[in-house]
């Protein structure tokens, strides 16, 4: 997994609390969010996902990511607590 300018985990707020599965552009590249990922956030708004490099041939080469494993948290995610 690549570390993206110190970002390797994201919470729902950091991706704009999106509500539809789709491919979204962020400062670090493109992120595909699946319906299953959204279901986890809807049921556990504090969940934090690991960003995973996506091998995708559907789109031109670039920074493509998807959401990987997640952690359930009771307290809000602080992106500055990860190195």
ROVEX-844097 format. One record per residue: residue in three letters; x, y, z of N, C-alpha, C in turn; chain. Coordinates in steps of 0.2 Angstrom, whole numbers, padded with zeros to 4 digits, m for minus. Atoms other than C-alpha are relative to their C-alpha. Layout:
<nunus>
{nunu 'ALA', {X, Y, Z}, {X, Y, Z}, {X, Y, Z}, 'A'},
...
</nunus>
This chain:
<nunus>
{nunu 'UNK', {0004, m0006, 0000}, {0000, 0000, 0000}, {0004, 0006, 0000}, 'A'},
{nunu 'UNK', {m0004, m0006, 0000}, {0006, 0017, m0004}, {m0002, 0005, 0005}, 'A'},
{nunu 'UNK', {0002, m0005, m0004}, {0007, 0031, 0008}, {m0001, 0007, m0004}, 'A'},
{nunu 'UNK', {0002, m0006, 0004}, {m0001, 0047, 0001}, {0001, 0006, 0003}, 'A'},
{nunu 'UNK', {m0001, m0006, m0003}, {0007, 0062, 0007}, {m0001, 0000, 0008}, 'A'},
{nunu 'UNK', {0001, 0001, m0007}, {0006, 0055, 0025}, {m0008, m0003, 0001}, 'A'},
{nunu 'UNK', {0006, 0003, m0001}, {m0012, 0049, 0021}, {m0001, m0007, m0002}, 'A'},
{nunu 'UNK', {0001, 0007, 0002}, {m0016, 0031, 0022}, {m0006, m0003, 0003}, 'A'},
{nunu 'UNK', {0006, 0002, m0003}, {m0032, 0030, 0031}, {m0005, 0006, m0001}, 'A'},
{nunu 'UNK', {0005, m0005, 0001}, {m0048, 0040, 0028}, {m0007, m0002, 0004}, 'A'},
{nunu 'UNK', {0007, 0001, m0003}, {m0065, 0043, 0037}, {m0005, 0003, m0004}, 'A'},
{nunu 'UNK', {0005, m0002, 0004}, {m0081, 0047, 0030}, {0000, 0008, m0001}, 'A'},
{nunu 'UNK', {m0001, m0008, 0001}, {m0079, 0066, 0033}, {0005, 0002, m0005}, 'A'},
{nunu 'UNK', {m0005, m0002, 0004}, {m0063, 0066, 0024}, {m0001, m0001, m0008}, 'A'},
{nunu 'UNK', {0002, 0001, 0007}, {m0071, 0060, 0008}, {m0007, 0003, m0001}, 'A'},
{nunu 'UNK', {0006, m0004, 0001}, {m0086, 0072, 0010}, {m0006, m0003, 0001}, 'A'},
{nunu 'UNK', {0006, 0004, m0001}, {m0098, 0060, 0017}, {m0004, m0002, m0006}, 'A'},
{nunu 'UNK', {0004, 0002, 0006}, {m0103, 0054, 0000}, {m0005, m0005, 0002}, 'A'},
{nunu 'UNK', {0006, 0004, m0001}, {m0119, 0045, m0001}, {m0001, m0005, m0006}, 'A'},
{nunu 'UNK', {0002, 0004, 0006}, {m0118, 0036, m0018}, {0007, m0004, m0002}, 'A'},
{nunu 'UNK', {m0006, 0004, 0003}, {m0105, 0022, m0024}, {0002, 0003, m0006}, 'A'},
{nunu 'UNK', {m0003, m0003, 0006}, {m0094, 0030, m0037}, {0007, 0000, 0000}, 'A'},
{nunu 'UNK', {m0007, m0001, 0000}, {m0077, 0035, m0042}, {0001, 0008, 0001}, 'A'},
{nunu 'UNK', {0000, m0007, m0002}, {m0072, 0052, m0034}, {0007, 0002, m0001}, 'A'},
{nunu 'UNK', {m0007, m0003, 0000}, {m0057, 0063, m0037}, {0001, 0004, 0006}, 'A'},
{nunu 'UNK', {m0003, m0003, m0006}, {m0047, 0069, m0022}, {0007, 0003, m0001}, 'A'},
{nunu 'UNK', {m0006, m0003, 0001}, {m0031, 0078, m0020}, {0006, m0005, m0001}, 'A'},
{nunu 'UNK', {m0004, 0005, 0001}, {m0022, 0062, m0019}, {m0001, m0005, m0006}, 'A'},
{nunu 'UNK', {0002, 0004, 0006}, {m0030, 0054, m0034}, {m0007, m0002, 0000}, 'A'},
{nunu 'UNK', {0006, 0002, 0000}, {m0045, 0044, m0038}, {m0002, m0005, 0005}, 'A'},
{nunu 'UNK', {0002, 0005, m0005}, {m0055, 0034, m0025}, {m0007, m0003, m0002}, 'A'},
{nunu 'UNK', {0006, 0004, 0001}, {m0068, 0021, m0029}, {m0003, m0002, 0006}, 'A'},
{nunu 'UNK', {0004, 0002, m0007}, {m0081, 0019, m0015}, {m0006, m0004, m0002}, 'A'},
{nunu 'UNK', {0005, 0005, 0001}, {m0092, 0004, m0016}, {m0006, 0000, 0004}, 'A'},
{nunu 'UNK', {0007, 0000, m0004}, {m0110, 0002, m0010}, {0002, m0004, 0007}, 'A'},
{nunu 'UNK', {m0001, 0003, m0006}, {m0103, m0010, 0003}, {0004, 0004, 0005}, 'A'},
{nunu 'UNK', {m0003, m0005, m0004}, {m0091, 0003, 0010}, {m0004, 0005, 0003}, 'A'},
{nunu 'UNK', {0005, m0005, m0002}, {m0105, 0016, 0011}, {m0004, m0004, 0006}, 'A'},
{nunu 'UNK', {0004, 0003, m0005}, {m0115, 0003, 0021}, {0003, m0001, 0007}, 'A'},
{nunu 'UNK', {m0004, 0000, m0007}, {m0101, 0001, 0034}, {0000, 0007, 0003}, 'A'},
{nunu 'UNK', {0000, m0007, m0003}, {m0100, 0020, 0036}, {m0007, 0002, 0002}, 'A'},
{nunu 'UNK', {0006, m0002, m0002}, {m0119, 0022, 0037}, {m0002, m0003, 0007}, 'A'},
{nunu 'UNK', {0002, 0004, m0006}, {m0120, 0009, 0051}, {0006, 0002, 0006}, 'A'},
{nunu 'UNK', {m0006, m0002, m0005}, {m0103, 0015, 0059}, {0003, 0006, m0002}, 'A'},
{nunu 'UNK', {m0003, m0006, 0003}, {m0100, 0033, 0055}, {0007, 0002, 0002}, 'A'},
{nunu 'UNK', {m0007, m0001, m0002}, {m0083, 0033, 0065}, {0005, m0005, m0003}, 'A'},
{nunu 'UNK', {m0004, 0005, 0003}, {m0076, 0019, 0054}, {0005, 0003, m0004}, 'A'},
{nunu 'UNK', {m0005, m0003, 0003}, {m0059, 0022, 0047}, {0003, m0005, m0005}, 'A'},
{nunu 'UNK', {m0002, 0004, 0005}, {m0054, 0014, 0030}, {0008, 0001, m0002}, 'A'},
{nunu 'UNK', {m0007, m0001, 0003}, {m0036, 0010, 0024}, {m0001, 0001, m0008}, 'A'},
{nunu 'UNK', {0000, m0001, 0008}, {m0033, 0016, 0006}, {0005, m0005, m0003}, 'A'},
{nunu 'UNK', {m0004, 0005, 0004}, {m0027, 0003, m0006}, {0001, 0002, m0007}, 'A'},
{nunu 'UNK', {m0001, m0001, 0007}, {m0019, 0005, m0023}, {m0004, m0005, m0004}, 'A'},
{nunu 'UNK', {0004, 0004, 0004}, {m0031, m0001, m0036}, {0003, m0002, m0006}, 'A'},
{nunu 'UNK', {m0002, 0002, 0007}, {m0026, m0011, m0051}, {m0006, 0001, m0005}, 'A'},
{nunu 'UNK', {0006, m0001, 0004}, {m0038, m0004, m0063}, {0002, 0001, m0008}, 'A'},
{nunu 'UNK', {m0002, m0002, 0007}, {m0037, m0005, m0082}, {m0006, 0003, m0004}, 'A'},
{nunu 'UNK', {0006, m0003, 0003}, {m0054, 0003, m0085}, {0002, 0007, m0001}, 'A'},
{nunu 'UNK', {m0002, m0007, 0001}, {m0046, 0020, m0083}, {0007, 0001, m0002}, 'A'},
{nunu 'UNK', {m0007, m0001, 0002}, {m0030, 0028, m0089}, {0004, 0000, 0006}, 'A'},
{nunu 'UNK', {m0004, 0000, m0006}, {m0015, 0026, m0078}, {0000, 0006, 0004}, 'A'},
{nunu 'UNK', {0000, m0006, m0004}, {m0014, 0037, m0063}, {m0001, m0003, 0007}, 'A'},
{nunu 'UNK', {0001, 0001, m0007}, {m0017, 0037, m0044}, {m0007, m0003, 0001}, 'A'},
{nunu 'UNK', {0007, 0004, m0001}, {m0032, 0024, m0042}, {0000, m0003, 0007}, 'A'},
{nunu 'UNK', {0000, 0003, m0006}, {m0037, 0019, m0025}, {m0007, m0003, 0001}, 'A'},
{nunu 'UNK', {0007, 0003, m0003}, {m0051, 0009, m0016}, {0001, 0000, 0007}, 'A'},
{nunu 'UNK', {m0001, 0000, m0007}, {m0055, 0007, 0002}, {0001, m0008, 0002}, 'A'},
{nunu 'UNK', {m0002, 0006, m0002}, {m0048, m0008, 0010}, {m0003, m0002, 0007}, 'A'},
{nunu 'UNK', {0002, 0002, m0006}, {m0049, m0015, 0028}, {m0002, 0007, 0004}, 'A'},
{nunu 'UNK', {0003, m0006, m0004}, {m0058, m0004, 0041}, {0001, m0001, 0008}, 'A'},
{nunu 'UNK', {0000, 0000, m0008}, {m0057, 0000, 0060}, {m0006, 0003, 0002}, 'A'},
{nunu 'UNK', {0005, m0003, m0003}, {m0072, 0003, 0070}, {0002, 0004, 0006}, 'A'},
{nunu 'UNK', {m0002, m0004, m0006}, {m0070, 0018, 0082}, {m0005, 0004, 0003}, 'A'},
{nunu 'UNK', {0005, m0003, m0004}, {m0079, 0026, 0095}, {0001, 0008, 0000}, 'A'},
{nunu 'UNK', {m0002, m0007, 0000}, {m0070, 0043, 0094}, {0002, 0002, m0007}, 'A'},
{nunu 'UNK', {m0002, m0002, 0007}, {m0067, 0053, 0079}, {0007, m0001, m0002}, 'A'},
{nunu 'UNK', {m0007, 0002, 0003}, {m0052, 0049, 0068}, {0004, 0007, m0001}, 'A'},
{nunu 'UNK', {m0005, m0006, 0000}, {m0037, 0061, 0070}, {0005, m0002, m0005}, 'A'},
{nunu 'UNK', {m0005, 0002, 0005}, {m0027, 0060, 0053}, {0007, 0002, 0003}, 'A'},
{nunu 'UNK', {m0007, m0002, m0003}, {m0012, 0068, 0063}, {0003, m0005, 0004}, 'A'},
{nunu 'UNK', {m0003, 0005, m0004}, {m0011, 0053, 0074}, {0004, m0006, m0003}, 'A'},
{nunu 'UNK', {m0004, 0005, 0004}, {m0004, 0042, 0060}, {0006, 0003, m0003}, 'A'},
{nunu 'UNK', {m0006, m0002, 0003}, {0013, 0043, 0054}, {0001, m0003, m0007}, 'A'},
</nunus>
